Amino acid sequence: MSADRSAPDVSFEELVALMPESVREVFPPARWKLGKLWALDLRTEPVEVADLVWIFDLPLWQLNGERFKVTPHQVAETPMNFRDHYQRVMDADLDFPIHLVAYRGRLVVLDGVHRLLKAHFLRRRWIEGKIATAAQLQECAGP
């Protein structure tokens, strides 16, 4: 198993407690399931990559089993220090849209940060995205 996927399973409450404040303040506090998010009937539309690069400064990714240790920006600057994440970025399929939600006045990536970073690497101006509303995200709730 690659280092970026080896963090132990934790409850939602434990995950939130582990989150740095910088991460906790930008994501909706909803407990949602990825499969349910993917199943929503959302329109695919172009989203400007430049509007989303702020998320690259957040420690979203794990390292050696510890959550919230690596920023996408770190992977972009020193990819050989984060080979597993870099490989996931390079293997990311840009034909699959990212999923976002509008929260606190801006779009937040819920699924697809590796794809977003690849689009940024490739200097793409746009990436295909599916934008959920707060109400739709609540429909994705799960244990």
DSSP file (Angstrom, degrees, kcal/mol; ACC not computed):
  #  RESIDUE AA STRUCTURE BP1 BP2  ACC     N-H-->O    O-->H-N    N-H-->O    O-->H-N    TCO  KAPPA ALPHA  PHI   PSI    X-CA   Y-CA   Z-CA
    1    1 A M              0   0    0      0, 0.0     5,-0.1     0, 0.0     2,-0.0   0.000 360.0 360.0 360.0 136.5    0.0    0.0    0.0
    2    2 A S    >   -     0   0    0      1,-0.1     3,-1.7     3,-0.1     4,-0.2  -0.309 360.0-113.6 -70.7 155.3    1.4    3.4   -0.9
    3    3 A A  G >  S+     0   0    0      1,-0.3     3,-1.0     2,-0.2    62,-1.0   0.800 112.7  60.2 -60.5 -31.1    2.3    5.8    1.9
    4    4 A D  G 3  S+     0   0    0      1,-0.2    58,-0.4    59,-0.1    -1,-0.3   0.613 109.6  42.0 -77.6  -8.3   -0.4    8.3    1.1
    5    5 A R  G <  S+     0   0    0     -3,-1.7    -1,-0.2     1,-0.1    -2,-0.2   0.238  91.0  88.3-116.0  12.9   -3.1    5.7    1.6
    6    6 A S    <   +     0   0    0     -3,-1.0    -2,-0.1    -4,-0.2    -1,-0.1   0.369  50.2 122.2 -98.9   6.0   -1.8    4.1    4.8
    7    7 A A  S    S-     0   0    0     -3,-0.2    59,-0.1    -4,-0.1     3,-0.1  -0.432  70.8-103.5 -66.7 142.1   -3.4    6.3    7.5
    8    8 A P        -     0   0    0      0, 0.0     2,-0.2     0, 0.0    -1,-0.1  -0.270  37.4 -98.0 -66.7 151.9   -5.5    4.3    9.8
    9    9 A D        +     0   0    0     -3,-0.1     2,-0.3     6,-0.0    -3,-0.0  -0.475  49.1 178.8 -66.8 138.0   -9.3    4.4    9.6
   10   10 A V        -     0   0    0     -2,-0.2     2,-0.0    -3,-0.1    -3,-0.0  -0.924  31.1 -97.3-136.2 161.5  -10.8    6.8   12.0
   11   11 A S     >  -     0   0    0     -2,-0.3     4,-2.6     1,-0.1     5,-0.2  -0.285  39.5-106.5 -71.9 165.5  -14.3    7.9   12.8
   12   12 A F  H  > S+     0   0    0    131,-0.2     4,-2.5     1,-0.2     5,-0.2   0.911 122.7  51.2 -59.0 -42.6  -15.7   11.1   11.4
   13   13 A E  H  > S+     0   0    0      1,-0.2     4,-2.0     2,-0.2    -1,-0.2   0.902 110.7  47.7 -63.0 -41.7  -15.4   12.8   14.8
   14   14 A E  H  > S+     0   0    0      2,-0.2     4,-1.7     1,-0.2    -1,-0.2   0.894 110.6  52.7 -65.7 -39.5  -11.7   11.7   15.1
   15   15 A L  H  X S+     0   0    0     -4,-2.6     4,-1.2     1,-0.2    -2,-0.2   0.932 109.6  47.8 -61.7 -46.2  -11.0   12.9   11.6
   16   16 A V  H  < S+     0   0    0     -4,-2.5     3,-0.4     1,-0.2    -1,-0.2   0.894 110.0  53.2 -61.9 -39.7  -12.4   16.3   12.3
   17   17 A A  H  < S+     0   0    0     -4,-2.0    -1,-0.2     1,-0.2    -2,-0.2   0.830 108.8  50.0 -65.1 -31.3  -10.4   16.5   15.6
   18   18 A L  H  < S+     0   0    0     -4,-1.7    -1,-0.2    -3,-0.2    -2,-0.2   0.732  89.0 105.3 -77.0 -23.0   -7.2   15.7   13.6
   19   19 A M  S  < S-     0   0    0     -4,-1.2     2,-0.1    -3,-0.4    41,-0.1  -0.323  75.1-121.3 -64.0 133.1   -7.8   18.4   11.1
   20   20 A P    >>  -     0   0    0      0, 0.0     4,-2.5     0, 0.0     3,-1.2  -0.413  28.1-112.0 -64.1 152.2   -5.7   21.5   11.3
   21   21 A E  H 3> S+     0   0    0      1,-0.3     4,-2.4     2,-0.2     5,-0.2   0.857 117.0  63.0 -55.2 -36.8   -7.8   24.6   11.7
   22   22 A S  H 34 S+     0   0    0      1,-0.2     4,-0.3     2,-0.2    -1,-0.3   0.827 110.8  38.0 -60.5 -31.8   -6.8   25.8    8.2
   23   23 A V  H X> S+     0   0    0     -3,-1.2     3,-1.2     2,-0.1     4,-1.1   0.894 113.6  54.5 -82.9 -45.8   -8.5   22.7    6.8
   24   24 A R  H 3< S+     0   0    0     -4,-2.5     3,-0.2     1,-0.3    -2,-0.2   0.842 104.9  54.9 -58.6 -35.3  -11.5   22.7    9.1
   25   25 A E  T 3< S+     0   0    0     -4,-2.4    -1,-0.3    -5,-0.2    -2,-0.1   0.675 109.4  45.0 -77.5 -15.2  -12.4   26.3    8.3
   26   26 A V  T <4 S+     0   0    0     -3,-1.2    -1,-0.2    -4,-0.3    -2,-0.2   0.626 101.1  71.9-103.5 -13.8  -12.7   25.9    4.5
   27   27 A F  S  < S-     0   0    0     -4,-1.1    83,-0.0    -3,-0.2    77,-0.0  -0.822  88.8-107.1-104.0 141.8  -14.6   22.6    4.3
   28   28 A P        -     0   0    0      0, 0.0    -2,-0.1     0, 0.0    -1,-0.0  -0.350  27.8-125.0 -59.5 143.7  -18.3   22.3    5.1
   29   29 A P        +     0   0    0      0, 0.0     2,-0.1     0, 0.0   -13,-0.0   0.232  69.5 127.5 -78.1  18.3  -18.8   20.4    8.4
   30   30 A A        -     0   0    0      1,-0.1     2,-0.8   111,-0.0   108,-0.0  -0.458  60.4-134.8 -77.4 146.1  -21.1   17.9    6.7
   31   31 A R        +     0   0    0     -2,-0.1   111,-1.1   107,-0.1     2,-0.3  -0.881  41.7 167.3 -99.4 103.3  -20.5   14.2    7.0
   32   32 A W  B     -A  141   0A   0     -2,-0.8     2,-0.4   109,-0.2   109,-0.3  -0.821  33.8-125.7-123.2 158.4  -20.9   13.0    3.4
   33   33 A K     >  -     0   0    0    107,-2.8     4,-2.0    -2,-0.3     3,-0.2  -0.869  12.3-141.0-105.5 133.7  -20.1    9.8    1.5
   34   34 A L  H  > S+     0   0    0     -2,-0.4     4,-2.6     1,-0.2     5,-0.2   0.900 101.9  53.8 -60.3 -44.2  -18.0    9.9   -1.7
   35   35 A G  H  > S+     0   0    0      1,-0.2     4,-1.4     2,-0.2    -1,-0.2   0.874 109.5  48.4 -60.0 -37.8  -20.1    7.3   -3.5
   36   36 A K  H  > S+     0   0    0    104,-0.2     4,-0.7     2,-0.2    -1,-0.2   0.862 109.5  53.0 -70.7 -35.4  -23.2    9.3   -2.8
   37   37 A L  H >< S+     0   0    0     -4,-2.0     3,-1.1     1,-0.2    -2,-0.2   0.940 109.6  48.3 -62.4 -46.7  -21.5   12.5   -4.1
   38   38 A W  H 3< S+     0   0    0     -4,-2.6    -1,-0.2     1,-0.2    -2,-0.2   0.817 107.4  57.5 -62.5 -30.7  -20.5   10.7   -7.3
   39   39 A A  H 3< S+     0   0    0     -4,-1.4    -1,-0.2    -5,-0.2    -2,-0.2   0.631  80.4 110.3 -79.1 -13.5  -24.1    9.4   -7.7
   40   40 A L  S << S-     0   0    0     -3,-1.1     2,-1.5    -4,-0.7    -3,-0.0  -0.326  77.6-120.4 -61.6 143.9  -25.7   12.9   -7.7
   41   41 A D        +     0   0    0      2,-0.0     2,-0.4     0, 0.0    -1,-0.1  -0.660  52.9 161.4 -86.7  84.6  -27.1   14.1  -11.0
   42   42 A L        -     0   0    0     -2,-1.5     2,-0.2    -4,-0.2    90,-0.1  -0.850  41.3-116.0-111.5 142.9  -24.9   17.1  -11.4
   43   43 A R        -     0   0    0     -2,-0.4    88,-0.6    88,-0.2     2,-0.4  -0.533  27.8-127.9 -72.9 137.9  -24.2   19.1  -14.6
   44   44 A T  E     +B  130   0B   0     -2,-0.2    86,-0.2    86,-0.1    84,-0.1  -0.765  39.0 165.5 -87.2 131.7  -20.5   19.0  -15.7
   45   45 A E  E     -B  129   0B   0     84,-2.9    84,-2.8    -2,-0.4     2,-0.2  -0.981  40.5 -94.7-145.0 154.5  -19.2   22.5  -16.4
   46   46 A P  E     -B  128   0B   0      0, 0.0     2,-0.4     0, 0.0    82,-0.2  -0.495  36.2-166.9 -72.2 138.4  -15.8   24.1  -16.8
   47   47 A V  E     -B  127   0B   0     80,-2.6    80,-2.2    -2,-0.2     2,-0.4  -0.987  27.3-112.5-125.0 134.9  -14.2   25.6  -13.7
   48   48 A E  E >   -B  126   0B   0     -2,-0.4     3,-1.1    78,-0.2     4,-0.3  -0.524  17.1-147.0 -71.9 124.4  -11.2   27.9  -13.9
   49   49 A V  G >> S+     0   0    0     76,-2.3     3,-2.2    -2,-0.4     4,-0.8   0.886  96.4  62.0 -57.2 -42.0   -8.2   26.3  -12.4
   50   50 A A  G 34 S+     0   0    0     75,-0.5     3,-0.3     1,-0.3    -1,-0.3   0.778  96.5  60.0 -58.6 -27.2   -6.8   29.6  -11.1
   51   51 A D  G <4 S+     0   0    0     -3,-1.1    -1,-0.3     1,-0.2    56,-0.2   0.612 111.0  41.0 -75.0 -10.6   -9.9   30.0   -8.9
   52   52 A L  T X4 S+     0   0    0     -3,-2.2     3,-1.9    -4,-0.3     4,-0.2   0.503  81.8  95.4-115.1  -7.4   -9.0   26.8   -7.1
   53   53 A V  G ><  +     0   0    0     -4,-0.8     3,-1.8    -3,-0.3     4,-0.2   0.686  68.2  78.7 -66.5 -16.2   -5.3   26.9   -6.6
   54   54 A W  G >  S+     0   0    0      1,-0.3     3,-1.4    -4,-0.2    -1,-0.3   0.810  83.9  65.7 -56.7 -28.7   -5.7   28.4   -3.1
   55   55 A I  G X  S+     0   0    0     -3,-1.9     3,-1.6     1,-0.3    -1,-0.3   0.700  82.3  76.4 -69.4 -17.9   -6.5   24.8   -2.0
   56   56 A F  G <  S+     0   0    0     -3,-1.8    17,-2.6     1,-0.3    18,-0.3   0.658  87.2  61.0 -67.5 -14.5   -2.9   23.8   -2.8
   57   57 A D  G <  S+     0   0    0     -3,-1.4    -1,-0.3    -4,-0.2    -2,-0.2   0.442  85.6  94.2 -91.3  -0.1   -1.7   25.5    0.4
   58   58 A L  S <  S-     0   0    0     -3,-1.6     2,-2.0    -4,-0.1     3,-0.3  -0.738  82.9-120.8 -94.2 140.4   -3.8   23.2    2.7
   59   59 A P        +     0   0    0      0, 0.0    12,-0.3     0, 0.0   -36,-0.1  -0.524  56.5 147.0 -78.0  79.9   -2.3   20.1    4.2
   60   60 A L        +     0   0    0     -2,-2.0     8,-0.3    10,-0.4     2,-0.2   0.706  45.5  69.9 -88.5 -22.4   -4.8   17.7    2.7
   61   61 A W  E    S-E   70   0C   0      9,-2.4     8,-2.5    -3,-0.3     9,-2.4  -0.622  72.6-122.2-109.0 158.7   -2.7   14.6    2.1
   62   62 A Q  E     -     0   0C   0    -58,-0.4     2,-0.3    -2,-0.2     5,-0.2  -0.493  15.2-161.8 -94.7 162.8   -1.2   12.0    4.4
   63   63 A L  E >  S-E   66   0C   0      3,-2.2     3,-1.8    -2,-0.2   -59,-0.1  -0.954  71.9 -14.5-146.8 124.2    2.4   10.9    4.8
   64   64 A N  T 3  S-     0   0    0     -2,-0.3   -60,-0.1     1,-0.3     3,-0.1   0.864 130.6 -47.6  52.2  41.3    3.6    7.7    6.4
   65   65 A G  T 3  S+     0   0    0    -62,-1.0     2,-0.5     1,-0.2    -1,-0.3   0.459 113.4 115.7  84.3   0.6    0.3    7.0    7.9
   66   66 A E  E <   -E   63   0C   0     -3,-1.8    -3,-2.2   -59,-0.1     3,-0.4  -0.912  59.0-135.5-108.0 125.2   -0.2   10.5    9.4
   67   67 A R  E    S+     0   0C   0     -2,-0.5    -5,-0.2    -5,-0.2    -6,-0.1  -0.355  78.4  20.9 -75.3 154.9   -3.1   12.6    8.0
   68   68 A F  E    S+     0   0C   0     -8,-0.3    -6,-0.2     2,-0.1    -1,-0.2   0.884  84.8 117.6  60.2  46.3   -2.9   16.3    7.1
   69   69 A K  E     +     0   0C   0     -8,-2.5     2,-0.4    -3,-0.4    -7,-0.2   0.610  60.3  54.7-114.1 -19.0    0.9   16.4    6.6
   70   70 A V  E     -E   61   0C   0     -9,-2.4    -9,-2.4   -11,-0.0   -10,-0.4  -0.962  61.4-152.4-128.0 133.9    1.4   17.3    2.9
   71   71 A T     >  -     0   0    0     -2,-0.4     4,-1.6   -12,-0.3     3,-0.4  -0.743  27.0-124.0 -95.5 150.1    0.1   20.1    0.8
   72   72 A P  H  > S+     0   0    0      0, 0.0     4,-2.4     0, 0.0     5,-0.2   0.858 114.3  61.3 -56.8 -33.6   -0.3   19.8   -2.9
   73   73 A H  H  > S+     0   0    0    -17,-2.6     4,-2.2     1,-0.2     5,-0.2   0.900 101.3  51.5 -60.6 -41.2    2.0   22.8   -3.2
   74   74 A Q  H  > S+     0   0    0     -3,-0.4     4,-2.7   -18,-0.3    -1,-0.2   0.904 109.4  50.1 -61.9 -41.4    4.8   20.8   -1.5
   75   75 A V  H  < S+     0   0    0     -4,-1.6    -2,-0.2     1,-0.2    -1,-0.2   0.900 111.0  49.5 -63.8 -40.5    4.2   18.0   -4.0
   76   76 A A  H  < S+     0   0    0     -4,-2.4    -2,-0.2     1,-0.2    -1,-0.2   0.889 115.9  42.2 -65.1 -39.5    4.4   20.5   -6.9
   77   77 A E  H  < S+     0   0    0     -4,-2.2    -2,-0.2     1,-0.2    -1,-0.2   0.867 133.2  17.0 -78.5 -37.0    7.6   22.0   -5.6
   78   78 A T    >X  +     0   0    0     -4,-2.7     3,-1.7    -5,-0.2     4,-0.5  -0.552  68.0 166.4-135.9  69.7    9.5   18.9   -4.6
   79   79 A P  G >4 S+     0   0    0      0, 0.0     3,-1.2     0, 0.0     7,-0.3   0.802  74.4  61.1 -59.6 -31.3    7.8   15.9   -6.3
   80   80 A M  G >4 S+     0   0    0      1,-0.3     3,-0.5     2,-0.1     4,-0.1   0.697  98.9  57.7 -73.1 -15.6   10.6   13.5   -5.5
   81   81 A N  G <4 S+     0   0    0     -3,-1.7    -1,-0.3     1,-0.2     3,-0.1   0.640 116.4  35.2 -81.0 -14.8   10.1   14.0   -1.8
   82   82 A F  G <X S+     0   0    0     -3,-1.2     4,-2.8    -4,-0.5    -1,-0.2  -0.447  72.3 159.8-135.6  58.4    6.5   12.9   -2.2
   83   83 A R  H <> S+     0   0    0     -3,-0.5     4,-2.8     1,-0.2     5,-0.2   0.840  71.4  53.2 -57.3 -40.5    6.7   10.2   -4.9
   84   84 A D  H  > S+     0   0    0      2,-0.2     4,-2.1     1,-0.2    -1,-0.2   0.937 114.0  41.7 -63.5 -45.8    3.4    8.5   -4.1
   85   85 A H  H  > S+     0   0    0      2,-0.2     4,-2.4    -3,-0.2    -2,-0.2   0.918 114.2  52.2 -67.3 -41.8    1.4   11.7   -4.3
   86   86 A Y  H  X S+     0   0    0     -4,-2.8     4,-2.7    -7,-0.3    -2,-0.2   0.917 109.5  50.0 -60.2 -42.4    3.3   12.8   -7.4
   87   87 A Q  H  X S+     0   0    0     -4,-2.8     4,-2.2    -5,-0.2    -1,-0.2   0.905 109.4  51.0 -63.9 -40.2    2.5    9.5   -9.1
   88   88 A R  H  X S+     0   0    0     -4,-2.1     4,-0.7     2,-0.2    -1,-0.2   0.893 110.6  50.1 -62.9 -38.1   -1.2    9.8   -8.2
   89   89 A V  H >< S+     0   0    0     -4,-2.4     3,-1.0     1,-0.2    -2,-0.2   0.952 112.6  45.5 -62.9 -49.2   -1.1   13.3   -9.7
   90   90 A M  H 3< S+     0   0    0     -4,-2.7    -2,-0.2     1,-0.3    -1,-0.2   0.818 114.9  48.2 -67.5 -29.8    0.5   12.1  -12.9
   91   91 A D  H 3< S+     0   0    0     -4,-2.2    -1,-0.3    -5,-0.2    -2,-0.2   0.551  84.6 123.2 -84.2  -8.1   -1.8    9.1  -13.2
   92   92 A A    <<  -     0   0    0     -3,-1.0     2,-0.8    -4,-0.7    -3,-0.1  -0.257  62.4-130.4 -61.0 138.9   -4.9   11.2  -12.5
   93   93 A D    >   -     0   0    0      1,-0.1     3,-1.6     4,-0.0    -1,-0.1  -0.810  16.0-167.7 -95.6 107.3   -7.6   11.0  -15.3
   94   94 A L  T 3  S+     0   0    0     -2,-0.8    34,-0.3     1,-0.3    -1,-0.1   0.524  81.8  74.3 -75.2  -4.2   -8.6   14.5  -16.3
   95   95 A D  T 3  S+     0   0    0      2,-0.1    -1,-0.3     1,-0.0    -2,-0.0   0.665  84.3  76.7 -77.2 -15.5  -11.6   13.0  -18.2
   96   96 A F  S <  S-     0   0    0     -3,-1.6    32,-0.1     1,-0.0    -1,-0.0  -0.858  89.9-126.6 -96.0 120.3  -13.2   12.4  -14.9
   97   97 A P        -     0   0    0      0, 0.0    32,-0.3     0, 0.0     2,-0.2  -0.240  16.7-119.1 -67.9 152.9  -14.6   15.7  -13.5
   98   98 A I  E     -c  129   0B   0     30,-2.3    32,-2.5    -4,-0.1     2,-0.4  -0.489  25.2-126.6 -80.8 160.9  -13.7   17.0  -10.0
   99   99 A H  E     +cD 130 111B   0     12,-2.8    11,-2.8    30,-0.2    12,-1.7  -0.939  33.2 171.1-115.2 134.9  -16.5   17.5   -7.5
  100  100 A L  E     -cD 131 109B   0     30,-2.7    32,-3.2    -2,-0.4     2,-0.3  -0.850  20.1-155.7-135.1 166.9  -17.0   20.8   -5.7
  101  101 A V  E     -cD 132 108B   0      7,-1.8     7,-2.5    -2,-0.3     2,-0.5  -0.989  27.0-118.1-141.5 145.5  -19.3   22.7   -3.4
  102  102 A A  E     + D   0 107B   0     30,-1.0     2,-0.3    -2,-0.3     5,-0.2  -0.745  45.2 164.4 -81.9 125.2  -19.8   26.4   -2.9
  103  103 A Y  E >   - D   0 106B   0      3,-2.9     3,-1.2    -2,-0.5    -2,-0.1  -0.972  59.3  -8.1-148.8 128.4  -19.0   27.2    0.8
  104  104 A R  T 3  S-     0   0    0     -2,-0.3     3,-0.1     1,-0.2    -1,-0.1   0.866 130.2 -48.9  52.5  41.8  -18.3   30.5    2.5
  105  105 A G  T 3  S+     0   0    0      1,-0.2     2,-0.3     0, 0.0    -1,-0.2   0.526 123.0  69.6  84.3   6.9  -18.2   32.4   -0.8
  106  106 A R  E <  S-D  103   0B   0     -3,-1.2    -3,-2.9    -5,-0.1     2,-0.3  -0.982  83.8 -94.4-149.9 164.1  -15.9   30.2   -2.9
  107  107 A L  E     -D  102   0B   0     -2,-0.3     2,-0.4    -5,-0.2    -5,-0.2  -0.616  35.2-161.9 -80.5 136.9  -15.7   26.8   -4.5
  108  108 A V  E     -D  101   0B   0     -7,-2.5    -7,-1.8    -2,-0.3     2,-0.6  -0.974  18.9-125.6-120.5 131.7  -14.2   24.0   -2.4
  109  109 A V  E     +D  100   0B   0     -2,-0.4    -9,-0.3    -9,-0.2     3,-0.2  -0.663  28.7 174.1 -78.4 120.0  -12.9   20.8   -4.0
  110  110 A L  E    S+     0   0B   0    -11,-2.8     2,-0.3    -2,-0.6   -10,-0.2   0.775  74.2  10.7 -92.2 -33.9  -14.5   17.8   -2.3
  111  111 A D  E    S+D   99   0B   0    -12,-1.7   -12,-2.8     1,-0.1    -1,-0.3  -0.961 112.3  46.7-148.1 125.4  -13.0   15.2   -4.7
  112  112 A G     >  +     0   0    0     -2,-0.3     4,-2.6   -14,-0.2     5,-0.2   0.644  48.4 138.0 122.8  20.7  -10.3   15.6   -7.3
  113  113 A V  H  > S+     0   0    0      1,-0.2     4,-2.6     2,-0.2     5,-0.2   0.886  79.9  52.9 -65.7 -36.2   -7.4   17.6   -5.8
  114  114 A H  H  > S+     0   0    0      2,-0.2     4,-1.9     1,-0.2    -1,-0.2   0.915 111.7  46.7 -62.6 -40.8   -4.8   15.2   -7.5
  115  115 A R  H  > S+     0   0    0      2,-0.2     4,-2.5     1,-0.2    -2,-0.2   0.902 111.0  52.1 -65.6 -40.7   -6.6   15.9  -10.8
  116  116 A L  H  X S+     0   0    0     -4,-2.6     4,-2.2     1,-0.2    -2,-0.2   0.918 109.0  49.6 -62.0 -43.5   -6.7   19.6  -10.2
  117  117 A L  H  X S+     0   0    0     -4,-2.6     4,-2.7     2,-0.2    -1,-0.2   0.886 109.6  51.9 -64.9 -37.4   -2.9   19.6   -9.5
  118  118 A K  H  X S+     0   0    0     -4,-1.9     4,-2.4     2,-0.2    -2,-0.2   0.934 108.6  50.3 -63.0 -44.6   -2.3   17.7  -12.7
  119  119 A A  H  <>S+     0   0    0     -4,-2.5     5,-2.8     1,-0.2    -2,-0.2   0.894 111.4  49.4 -59.3 -39.3   -4.4   20.3  -14.7
  120  120 A H  H ><5S+     0   0    0     -4,-2.2     3,-1.6     3,-0.2    -2,-0.2   0.924 108.9  51.7 -64.8 -45.4   -2.3   23.0  -13.0
  121  121 A F  H 3<5S+     0   0    0     -4,-2.7    -2,-0.2     1,-0.3    -1,-0.2   0.894 110.4  49.3 -55.5 -41.2    0.9   21.1  -14.0
  122  122 A L  T 3<5S-     0   0    0     -4,-2.4    -1,-0.3    -5,-0.2    -2,-0.2   0.393 114.0-121.3 -82.3   3.8   -0.3   21.0  -17.6
  123  123 A R  T < 5 +     0   0    0     -3,-1.6     2,-0.3     1,-0.2    -3,-0.2   0.833  50.8 168.1  59.0  36.0   -1.1   24.7  -17.5
  124  124 A R      < -     0   0    0     -5,-2.8    -1,-0.2    -6,-0.2   -75,-0.1  -0.599  31.4-154.0 -77.9 139.7   -4.7   24.1  -18.3
  125  125 A R  S    S+     0   0    0     -2,-0.3   -76,-2.3   -76,-0.1   -75,-0.5   0.819  77.1  33.9 -80.3 -31.8   -7.0   27.1  -17.8
  126  126 A W  E     -B   48   0B   0    -78,-0.3     2,-0.3   -77,-0.1   -78,-0.2  -0.879  58.8-168.3-126.4 153.3  -10.1   25.0  -17.2
  127  127 A I  E     -B   47   0B   0    -80,-2.2   -80,-2.6    -2,-0.3     2,-0.3  -0.991  34.2-108.4-135.6 144.4  -11.0   21.7  -15.5
  128  128 A E  E     +B   46   0B   0    -34,-0.3   -30,-2.3    -2,-0.3     2,-0.3  -0.547  47.4 176.4 -72.8 133.1  -14.3   19.9  -15.8
  129  129 A G  E     -Bc  45  98B   0    -84,-2.8   -84,-2.9    -2,-0.3     2,-0.5  -0.952  32.1-144.6-138.8 157.0  -16.2   20.1  -12.5
  130  130 A K  E     -Bc  44  99B   0    -32,-2.5   -30,-2.7    -2,-0.3     2,-0.6  -0.990  23.4-154.8-120.2 120.1  -19.5   19.1  -11.0
  131  131 A I  E     - c   0 100B   0    -88,-0.6     2,-0.3    -2,-0.5   -30,-0.2  -0.857   6.1-162.2-106.1 118.4  -20.7   21.6   -8.4
  132  132 A A  E     - c   0 101B   0    -32,-3.2   -30,-1.0    -2,-0.6     2,-0.1  -0.671  15.5-128.8 -92.4 149.1  -23.0   20.5   -5.7
  133  133 A T     >  -     0   0    0     -2,-0.3     4,-2.3   -32,-0.2     5,-0.2  -0.458  31.6-104.4 -83.6 168.1  -25.2   22.8   -3.6
  134  134 A A  H  > S+     0   0    0      1,-0.2     4,-1.9     2,-0.2     5,-0.1   0.893 124.2  52.1 -60.0 -39.5  -25.1   22.7    0.2
  135  135 A A  H  > S+     0   0    0      1,-0.2     4,-1.2     2,-0.2    -1,-0.2   0.904 108.8  49.4 -65.1 -41.2  -28.5   20.9    0.1
  136  136 A Q  H  > S+     0   0    0      1,-0.2     4,-0.5     2,-0.2     3,-0.3   0.885 108.0  54.0 -65.1 -37.6  -27.2   18.3   -2.4
  137  137 A L  H >< S+     0   0    0     -4,-2.3     3,-1.3     1,-0.2    -1,-0.2   0.890 103.9  55.8 -63.1 -37.7  -24.2   17.7   -0.2
  138  138 A Q  H >< S+     0   0    0     -4,-1.9     3,-1.6     1,-0.3    -1,-0.2   0.825  98.3  62.3 -62.8 -30.4  -26.5   17.0    2.7
  139  139 A E  H 3< S+     0   0    0     -4,-1.2    -1,-0.3     1,-0.3    -2,-0.2   0.713  96.9  60.6 -65.1 -18.9  -28.2   14.4    0.6
  140  140 A C  T << S+     0   0    0     -3,-1.3  -107,-2.8    -4,-0.5    -1,-0.3   0.290  77.8 134.0 -91.9   9.2  -24.8   12.6    0.6
  141  141 A A  B <   +A   32   0A   0     -3,-1.6  -109,-0.2  -109,-0.3    -3,-0.0  -0.210  24.2 152.6 -61.0 149.3  -24.8   12.2    4.3
  142  142 A G              0   0    0   -111,-1.1    -2,-0.0  -106,-0.0    -3,-0.0  -0.978 360.0 360.0-168.8 164.3  -23.9    8.8    5.7
  143  143 A P              0   0    0      0, 0.0  -131,-0.2     0, 0.0  -111,-0.1   0.490 360.0 360.0 -71.6 360.0  -22.4    7.1    8.7
